[in-house]
Amino acid sequence: MRIPFISRRPPTVAVVRLNGVIASGGRGRGTINLSTLAKLLEGAFSARGARAVALDINSPGGSPVQSALIYGRIRALAEEKNLPVIGFAQDVAVSGGYWLACAADEIFANENSIVGSVGVISSSFGLQGLLERIGVERRVHTSGDRKAFLDPFLPERTEDVERLKSLQAEIHESFRALVRERRRGRLKAEEDVLFSGEFWTGRRAKDLGLVDGLGDLRTVLRERYGKKVRLPVFGVEQGWLRRRLGIGLGADARGGQWADDLIDRLEARAIWARYGL
């Protein structure tokens, strides 16, 4: 008589860390994008014995394109593998970070997390007087009336601003449509409030229906899957020096890439600073 094999392996929930500004490029300098996450997502959704995938989100947003691409890959894998996805907001899940949270079937946050900011922003500098003051003449020749669109060294034109706002409105509506679909039946406020670009604490976000509950990843998953649940982590790793300084000092730095790295870091800090972090 054959005795059936009974597995005593504890349940597994694969944890994907989505930590950083969302931006194109695959250099991994405090940014996340589909290029850096594709293999990690595949690994998480293919983890042996996985009962679910958890998204550990700490992002102030960034590129709407990369946000949409990552969201799309998560949803495609969830349907392919038939696995539920549970999202957890850490310090922030705002703008593109909240876009990623919407890839989850359920969203949890700490009561003090910053959540929301369903909107679109574009920021730059006006430098039209700088070159003249330092005695430099800039020459721009274009074929096409809009090729010098929002050139920071030229005076701002009303038609350029109107065009930018039109583009932003299209992206904003795409974001709004996604939130409506993913949070259908759970939103508890008018759209002019929810989609104003405002952000809230996790407790208030729960009242508004932007998140489903309050709680941290380990506690919620242990309550749901048992105290022995395994939580393997899939995330972009950085070296000790990169984590400490925030800039790279490897081979690319010797070629002058350190300057670009520093600029990337400063731009990322500016995005985090919008939320007091």
C-alpha positions as CSV (number, residue, x, y, z in Angstrom):
1,M,0.0,0.0,0.0
2,R,1.4,3.4,-1.0
3,I,1.3,6.0,1.7
4,P,0.4,9.4,0.1
5,F,3.1,12.1,0.5
6,I,1.9,15.0,2.7
7,S,4.0,18.1,2.4
8,R,4.8,19.9,5.6
9,R,6.4,22.8,3.9
10,P,5.1,26.1,5.4
11,P,3.2,28.5,3.1
12,T,5.2,31.0,1.1
13,V,4.4,34.5,0.1
14,A,7.0,36.1,-2.2
15,V,7.8,39.7,-1.3
16,V,8.8,42.1,-4.0
17,R,10.5,45.3,-2.9
18,L,9.5,48.4,-4.9
19,N,11.7,51.0,-3.3
20,G,12.8,54.2,-5.0
21,V,11.9,56.8,-7.6
22,I,10.3,55.4,-10.7
23,A,12.5,56.3,-13.7
24,S,13.7,54.8,-17.0
25,G,17.1,53.3,-17.3
26,G,18.6,50.3,-15.6
27,R,21.5,51.7,-13.5
28,G,19.8,51.0,-10.2
29,R,20.8,54.2,-8.5
30,G,17.8,54.5,-6.1
31,T,15.4,54.1,-9.0
32,I,13.0,51.3,-10.1
33,N,11.8,50.5,-13.6
34,L,10.7,47.5,-15.6
35,S,14.3,46.8,-16.7
36,T,15.5,46.3,-13.2
37,L,12.4,44.5,-12.0
38,A,11.4,42.2,-14.8
39,K,13.5,39.2,-13.6
40,L,12.7,39.8,-10.0
41,L,9.0,39.8,-10.7
42,E,9.3,36.6,-12.7
43,G,11.1,35.0,-9.9
44,A,8.6,36.1,-7.3
45,F,5.6,34.8,-9.2
46,S,7.4,31.6,-9.9
47,A,8.6,31.0,-6.3
48,R,8.1,27.4,-5.2
49,G,4.9,26.9,-3.3
50,A,3.9,30.6,-3.4
51,R,0.4,31.3,-2.1
52,A,0.5,35.0,-2.9
53,V,2.9,37.8,-3.9
54,A,3.3,40.9,-1.6
55,L,4.4,44.3,-2.9
56,D,6.5,46.2,-0.4
57,I,6.2,49.7,-1.7
58,N,8.1,52.8,-0.7
59,S,8.1,55.2,-3.7
60,P,7.3,58.9,-4.3
61,G,6.5,58.2,-7.9
62,G,8.2,59.3,-11.1
63,S,7.7,58.2,-14.7
64,P,4.1,57.4,-15.6
65,V,5.3,55.2,-18.4
66,Q,7.5,53.0,-16.2
67,S,4.7,53.0,-13.5
68,A,2.3,51.7,-16.2
69,L,4.8,49.1,-17.5
70,I,5.5,47.7,-14.0
71,Y,1.8,47.7,-13.2
72,G,1.1,45.8,-16.4
73,R,3.7,43.2,-15.8
74,I,2.5,42.5,-12.3
75,R,-1.1,42.1,-13.4
76,A,-0.1,39.9,-16.3
77,L,1.9,37.6,-14.0
78,A,-0.8,37.5,-11.4
79,E,-3.3,36.3,-14.0
80,E,-0.9,33.9,-15.5
81,K,0.1,32.3,-12.2
82,N,-3.3,32.7,-10.7
83,L,-1.9,34.3,-7.5
84,P,-3.3,37.1,-5.4
85,V,-1.3,40.2,-4.9
86,I,-1.2,42.2,-1.7
87,G,0.3,45.7,-1.5
88,F,1.9,47.3,1.5
89,A,2.7,51.0,1.6
90,Q,5.7,51.9,3.7
91,D,6.7,55.6,4.2
92,V,5.1,56.7,0.9
93,A,3.0,55.2,-1.9
94,V,2.1,58.3,-3.8
95,S,1.7,59.3,-7.4
96,G,3.4,56.5,-9.4
97,G,4.0,54.7,-6.2
98,Y,0.2,54.5,-5.7
99,W,-0.1,53.5,-9.3
100,L,2.1,50.4,-8.4
101,A,0.0,49.8,-5.3
102,C,-3.1,49.5,-7.5
103,A,-1.5,46.4,-9.1
104,A,-2.5,44.7,-5.8
105,D,-5.8,43.2,-5.1
106,E,-5.7,44.6,-1.6
107,I,-3.7,47.5,-0.2
108,F,-2.5,48.0,3.3
109,A,-0.7,50.9,4.9
110,N,0.7,52.1,8.2
111,E,-1.5,54.7,9.8
112,N,1.3,57.2,9.3
113,S,2.1,56.3,5.7
114,I,1.7,58.9,3.0
115,V,-0.7,57.7,0.3
116,G,-2.4,59.1,-2.8
117,S,-1.3,62.1,-4.9
118,V,-3.3,60.9,-7.9
119,G,-2.1,63.6,-10.3
120,V,0.6,64.6,-12.8
121,I,3.4,67.1,-12.2
122,S,6.1,68.6,-14.4
123,S,8.8,70.9,-13.1
124,S,11.7,72.8,-14.6
125,F,13.6,76.1,-14.5
126,G,13.5,79.2,-16.5
127,L,17.0,80.2,-17.4
128,Q,16.4,82.7,-20.2
129,G,18.3,85.5,-18.6
130,L,21.3,83.5,-17.4
131,L,23.3,83.2,-20.7
132,E,22.9,86.9,-21.4
133,R,24.3,87.8,-18.0
134,I,27.4,85.7,-18.4
135,G,27.9,86.8,-22.0
136,V,27.0,83.7,-23.9
137,E,24.9,83.6,-27.0
138,R,22.7,80.6,-27.6
139,R,21.7,79.7,-31.1
140,V,18.8,77.4,-31.8
141,H,17.6,76.4,-35.3
142,T,14.5,74.2,-35.8
143,S,12.4,72.8,-38.5
144,G,8.9,72.7,-37.0
145,D,7.2,75.3,-34.8
146,R,7.1,73.1,-31.7
147,K,10.7,71.7,-31.7
148,A,11.8,74.2,-29.1
149,F,8.9,73.3,-26.9
150,L,9.5,74.6,-23.3
151,D,13.2,75.3,-23.9
152,P,14.4,76.5,-20.5
153,F,16.6,79.2,-22.1
154,L,13.7,80.8,-23.9
155,P,10.8,82.8,-22.5
156,E,7.9,80.6,-21.6
157,R,5.2,80.7,-24.2
158,T,1.4,80.5,-23.4
159,E,0.8,78.0,-26.2
160,D,3.6,75.7,-24.8
161,V,2.1,75.7,-21.4
162,E,-1.3,74.9,-22.8
163,R,0.1,72.0,-24.7
164,L,1.9,70.7,-21.6
165,K,-1.3,70.9,-19.6
166,S,-3.1,69.0,-22.4
167,L,-0.5,66.2,-22.2
168,Q,-0.8,66.2,-18.4
169,A,-4.6,65.9,-18.6
170,E,-4.3,62.8,-20.9
171,I,-1.9,61.1,-18.5
172,H,-4.0,62.1,-15.5
173,E,-7.1,60.6,-17.0
174,S,-5.3,57.4,-17.7
175,F,-4.3,57.3,-14.0
176,R,-7.8,58.1,-12.9
177,A,-9.3,55.4,-15.0
178,L,-6.9,52.8,-13.5
179,V,-7.8,53.8,-10.0
180,R,-11.5,53.7,-10.8
181,E,-11.1,50.2,-12.2
182,R,-8.9,48.7,-9.5
183,R,-10.7,50.4,-6.6
184,R,-14.2,49.8,-8.0
185,G,-16.8,49.8,-5.2
186,R,-14.3,50.8,-2.6
187,L,-13.7,54.5,-3.1
188,K,-15.6,56.6,-0.6
189,A,-15.2,60.2,-1.7
190,E,-15.9,62.4,-4.7
191,E,-13.4,62.3,-7.6
192,D,-12.6,65.9,-7.3
193,V,-11.2,65.1,-3.9
194,L,-9.6,61.7,-4.7
195,F,-8.0,62.8,-7.9
196,S,-6.9,66.3,-7.0
197,G,-3.2,65.4,-6.4
198,E,-3.6,65.6,-2.7
199,F,-2.1,63.0,-0.4
200,W,-3.1,61.7,3.0
201,T,-2.0,59.6,5.9
202,G,-2.7,55.9,5.8
203,R,-5.5,56.2,8.3
204,R,-7.2,58.9,6.2
205,A,-6.6,57.0,3.0
206,K,-8.5,54.0,4.5
207,D,-11.4,56.3,5.2
208,L,-11.3,57.4,1.6
209,G,-11.1,53.9,0.3
210,L,-7.7,54.3,-1.3
211,V,-6.4,51.5,1.0
212,D,-8.2,48.5,2.4
213,G,-6.7,48.3,5.9
214,L,-4.0,49.3,8.3
215,G,-1.1,47.0,9.1
216,D,2.5,46.1,8.3
217,L,3.6,43.3,5.9
218,R,4.8,40.7,8.4
219,T,1.9,41.1,10.8
220,V,-0.8,40.9,8.2
221,L,0.8,38.0,6.3
222,R,1.4,36.0,9.5
223,E,-2.2,36.5,10.5
224,R,-3.4,35.4,7.1
225,Y,-1.1,32.5,6.3
226,G,0.1,31.4,9.8
227,K,3.1,32.2,11.9
228,K,5.4,29.9,9.9
229,V,4.8,31.6,6.6
230,R,8.0,32.0,4.6
231,L,8.6,35.5,3.2
232,P,11.5,35.3,0.6
233,V,12.4,38.8,-0.6
234,F,13.0,39.8,-4.2
235,G,14.5,43.2,-4.6
236,V,17.3,45.2,-6.2
237,E,20.4,44.9,-4.1
238,Q,23.0,47.7,-3.7
239,G,26.5,47.6,-2.3
240,W,27.4,49.0,1.1
241,L,29.1,52.0,-0.3
242,R,26.2,52.8,-2.7
243,R,23.8,52.5,0.2
244,R,25.8,54.8,2.4
245,L,26.7,57.5,-0.1
246,G,23.8,57.2,-2.6
247,I,26.2,57.5,-5.5
248,G,28.2,55.0,-7.5
249,L,32.0,54.8,-7.4
250,G,32.5,51.9,-9.8
251,A,34.0,51.6,-13.2
252,D,31.4,53.9,-14.7
253,A,32.3,56.6,-12.2
254,R,35.9,56.6,-13.4
255,G,34.6,57.5,-16.8
256,G,32.9,60.6,-15.4
257,Q,29.6,58.9,-14.8
258,W,29.8,60.0,-11.2
259,A,28.5,63.5,-12.2
260,D,25.3,62.0,-13.8
261,D,25.0,59.8,-10.8
262,L,25.1,62.8,-8.5
263,I,22.5,64.6,-10.6
264,D,20.2,61.6,-10.5
265,R,20.6,61.5,-6.8
266,L,19.7,65.2,-6.3
267,E,16.7,64.9,-8.6
268,A,15.5,61.8,-6.6
269,R,16.0,63.8,-3.3
270,A,13.9,66.6,-4.7
271,I,11.0,64.1,-5.4
272,W,11.2,62.6,-2.0
273,A,11.3,66.0,-0.4
274,R,7.8,66.9,-1.8
275,Y,6.5,64.5,0.9
276,G,8.7,65.7,3.7
277,L,11.1,62.8,3.5
